[in-house]
Amino acid sequence: MKSLTALIDKLLSKFLVFLMGTIVVVVTWQVVTRFLMTTPSSYTEELARFLLIWIGVLGGAYALRTRAHLGIDIMTTKLHGRQKDMLMIGIYLAIILFSSLILVIGGIKLVALTFSLNQISASLGIKMGYIYTVLPLSGSIMIIYSLDVILDAFKGQSPVEEVN
């Protein structure tokens, strides 16, 4: 499991860096064409929106891994040992439930629906199902990361505070 999560960490962080670089270039080009040229670029606004969706949803999975999400840690700071492990197991089981039902199952249904309706984006002309594939992808990553934390808690290993 550790080798799988390490591989996902590496690929996800590099992909997020790529997406961030791409959105910077796209938005810069949008500003240049709008203010310096006579005709603004027609596709950059939609592309930036789609990139932001992917960055936000995949970034949520990465934030789960690095424990960068906002949270109320009153209970986790007061508990120690097995009690803290059991609380962590409960929290990550709830994350698995949410990720499974909403992101993976709901995301797969949304992707299938948009493909069956042949929903196309206005400027880029790509199928919206490709944009929405980030939901089940991110949900699957969150499930893998949560299982890793749960397995560590069962082994009595406290999770690392930050993974980098």
Summary of the structure (lengths in Angstrom):
residues: 164
radius of gyration: 19.3
end to end distance: 16.8
largest distance: 65.4
contacts: 449
relative contact order: 0.14
helix: 76%
strand: 1%
